[in-house]
Amino acid sequence: MGAASPGRARFEADLRRTVDRVGSLGLPRLAAAFAPEATRADAVRALVQHLADIAADLAGEPRRTVPRLGDQAVGDQLAVCGHDLLAAAASDGSDDAALTAAADDLLDLRRRL
């Protein structure tokens, strides 16, 4: 198997770092007010939905709303949707640009958290 593309490698690294960052926040910080979203957990949820939408687009499937779970689950949802995006990009085989843009989104969220 060949080496990962630069976009894929960067997305994987940013996903891991962002999931770790979300997991380190604790429930009180996740629930705290956080503009422009209502809370930090809501900021993560927005990115989770965005990643799910990109994965659906790449897979040629309809977009679906990600279920709203408790704040303690947002890190897990981020990890799952991130891995779903990686799988969709691998099956599509052509969307390094989508992974690079999604990595930028992960980095932006991590910096804001």
Secondary structure, 3 states (H helix, E strand, C coil): CCCCCHHHHHHHHHHHHHHHHHHHHCHHHHHCECCCCCEHHHHHHHHHHHHHHHHHHHHCCCCCCCCCCCHHHHHHHHHHHHHHHHHHHHHHCCCHHHHHHHHHHHHHHHHHC
